[in-house]
Amino acid sequence: MTPKIAFVGVGRMGANMARRLQERGYTVAAVFDTHTAGATALADELKCQAAPTLKAATAAADVIFTVVTDDAAQLATFAETGDSLLLNAKGKIFVNCATIHPKTHVEVARRAQAAGAVTLEACMASSIPQARNGTLYLMCGGAEDVFQKVKPILEQLSSALRYIGPTGQAAQVKALVNMVMNMNTAALAEGLGVGAALGLDLTLLREVFLQTGANSQVLKTDGEDMQNRDHSCFFSAAHAAKDSGIAYDLGRNAGLNLPLAKATKEQYDRMVTLGLGQLDKSGIAELTFKGRHG
């Protein structure tokens, strides 16, 4: 029997994942969001229930995806008192997609197990278009038998599906992915910022970067945006600050000195302080180009 699915957290990522699964023949039975207007609009579009409570979202589905903003939101969603996804959750599968600290995934898994449910972390290294098109890069952590149960669903969302290992490990890998990505983004912003200050042709400079050791994935996704000051948000500076903090914390707890990670985190923290946290991560160029916000 095809499992019924619910989504908790239906911003641009969660909503597009729900649309994708419905198009692929799955029943999206309910959606929930603290932003009730967004959830109601999506429910009308998908012709499903706008769950009034977290408990109702659990009751409506067999597999519940959560796509929330941060650790506090994830823990509140799986609260041990009050309204919670854990109420009457026996036999349910929770697939948690937020970029949060690995220890939070471990705690949520413990709470779910106590309620008779199971969890899988499905960490995403992609953005909004990939969520809509079913081409997410998904890194999964948890019990392998749980991964196998939901694998057919995840394959409709992902063109690159990886089982990483026990609960917490996928979140560790995702934190390191974002750490390196954010450092590459900061480095690119500085390189282009210096180029602009020297009066170089930035289009030419980007082409040279592309053909040499300065090449990177963020050059392809963010370089032109940095040059043109187009920071339409696909991955916000605020999220970059949060994720850089998670990775830096992991490294420090392992006894490592991470000067580049620390400097990158401080740059994204500065963007948030300056009120630029809503910009795309490419907006870090606003701190490095002469005559901008820096």
N, C-alpha and C positions, 0 to 999 in steps of 0.2 A: 504494500500500500504506500502511495506517495505521501510523505509527511507534510503536514500543514506547517506553515512558517509564520513567525511574527518578527517584526523589527522594532527594537527599542532604540531611539535616537535616529531620527529621519531628517537630518540635515542633508546637504548635497550628496555626501557619500552614501549614507544609509538609504536615502530615498531612491537613488539610482541603482543601488544593489537590489532593492525591492522590485523596482520596475523590470530589471533584467531577469530576475527569477520568475516573475509572473509571465513575461514573454516566453520563457523557456518551459512553460507548462506547469509550474509549481503554483500551489494555492497559497497566496499571501493572505492569511486569515485576519491579521490585526497589525496595526502600527500604533506606536506610542511615542510621545515626545513631551517634554515639559513645556515646549512651545506648542501649545494646543492647536493654534490656528494652522501651523504647518502640517501637523499630523492629520487634522481634519481634512485639509485640502488634498493631501496624498491619499487618504482613505476614500474620499469621493472619487478620485482619479482611478484608483485600483479596485473600487467597489468592494471594500472590505471594512472591517470594524476599526473605528478610531477608539482604541481601548481607553476607558476612562481612568484606569489604574494599572499599575505594574502587575498586580495579581491577575487582572483580566487578560493582559497580554499573555501571561503564562498559560492561563486556562484555555486560550483560543488555539494553541499551537503545540506541535511536538518538538520543533526546533526553533529556538529563539535566538536571533542575532542581536547583539548589542553593539552600537557604534556611538559611544559617548565621548565626552571631551577630555576627561582627565581622571586621575586616580580617585579624587573625592566623588565624582559623579559615578564612577564604576562601583565604588563601595556602597554608595547610597542606593544604587539600583539593586544591589544584593544585600540590602540591610537585614540585620537579624531581628529587628523589631519594626512595627509599622508596615505600611504598604511596601511590598517587595516582590521581586520576581521569584523569590524562594517559597512563597506561600503556595501550598499544594503543588510543589514542583517535582514530586516523586516521578521518576521515569523520563523527565524532560532532559533535553540536550541544549546547553547554552553555548553559542559560538561568539566569543568576545573579540571584537576587531579593533578596539581602541589602542592607541600607542600609549601605554602606561607602564609604570615600573614593574619589573618582573615579580617583585614580592607581592604586588597587588593581585596579579594573576594567581599566584599561589594561595593567597588568602581567600579569593573568590572561589577557587576550586575546593578549598576546605569547607567553606560554608555550603556550597552546593552539595558536596558529598554528604554532609550532615543532614541535608534535606532530602536525600535520596535521588539527587540529580547528578549530572556530569557536565564538565565544561571542556571546551577546546579553545585555545587562543588561535586566532587567525589574523596575524599581523600583516598589514597591507603596506607594500612599498610602491604604491602607485597613486594616481589622483582621480579626479572626478570623471574625465572622459573614459578612463579604463573601467571604472565602476559601472558606467552605463553600457559599455561595450562588452563586458565580461572578459576583460583582459588584465585583471589585477594580478600583481605578483603577490602571492599569499605564502606566508611562512607560518606553519602550524605547530603548536606545542600542546602536549597532553598525552593521555593514554592512546596508544596506537590503534586499539580497537575502536575507540570513539572516532578517531580520524577516519578510519575505514568506513564507519557508518555514515558519516556526513560527506564523504569524498564525492559522491555523485552530485551533491548540491554545489559543493565548492568548485567542482570542475566547470559548472555553468557560469561561475563568476571569475575564473582565473585561467589564464593561458600559461601560467608558470606556478605550479602548486608544489610546495616543498614541505615534507614532514621533517621537522628539526629534531624533536626529542621530547623529553618530559616537560610538564608544566613549568613555565618560566623561561625556558631556553629560547623559544621563538621570540619572546619579548627582548631577551638579551641581544639576539642577532639583529632584530629590528632597530634597537637603540644604537647599535654600532653602525648599521647602514645609515641612519639619519645623522649620526655624529660625523661620519666621513663626508656625506653629502653636504652637510651644513658648512664644514670646513672648506670643501671645494668651492662652495658658493661664496663664502667670505673671501677666499683667495682670488677668485675670478673678479669679484667686485674691486679688490685692490689693484689687480693688474690692469683692468680697464680704466679705473680711476686715475692711475698714474699715466696711462696712455693718453687720456683726455687732457690731463694737465700739461703734457708735453706737446700737445697739439697734433697728435697722430690721428690718422684716419682709423676710426674704431671698427668700421666694417672690414677694412684690410687687416687690422690687428686680430680680429676674431677669426678671419680666414687663416692667418698664420698660426694662431693658437690651435685651430682645428687640425692642422697638418703636422703638428709637432708634439713634443712632450707636454705641452700645456693643455692638450685636449682633455675633455672630461664630458660626462653626461650633462652636467649643469651648464656647460658652455652651450650645448645644443638647445637646452630648454630655457635658459635664463639670460644668455649673453645679449641677445638682441633686445630683450626687455630692459636690461640694465642700461643699454645705450639709449633707448628711446623713452626711458622713464615710464614704461608700461608695467605696472605692478598689480595687474588684475589678479585676484587671489585664487590660487589653486592649493597652495600650502602656505599658511600664514606665518609671518615672522613670530607671532606669539606661540604658535605650535613649535616652530624651530627652537625658540628659547626653552620651552618645556622639554622637548626631546633631547636637546643638547645637555640640559641639566640631568636628565635620567642617565645618559651615557657617562657624563663626567662623574656622577655619583658612583656608578658601577666601577669605573677605573680607580677612583680614590679609595673605595672600599677594598679593592684588590691590592692596594699599596703602591699604585703607579703614579708617576708624575706626568700630567697631560697638559703641557703649556698651550698647545694649539687648540685643544678642545676647550680649555679654560678661556682663552682669548675669544674664540668664536662665540661661546655662551655669553660672554660679557657684551659682545657687539649686539647680539639679538636681544639681550636684556635691556640694552640701551635703547634699541628701537621701541620696545614696549614702554619704557619710561618717557620717551619723546612722543608717545601717542601714535606710533607708526606700526603697532603690532598687528593691525588689521591688513596691512599690505602683504603681498606675496613675499616669500623669502628672498626673492630677487631684489626687494626693496632695501636690502643691506647696502646696495650701491649708493643709496641716499646718504650714507655715512662716510663714503670714501671719495666721491666725486667732488671736486672743488666747486664751491658755490651752491651746493645743495644743503641738506639739513646738518651735515657734519660740522 
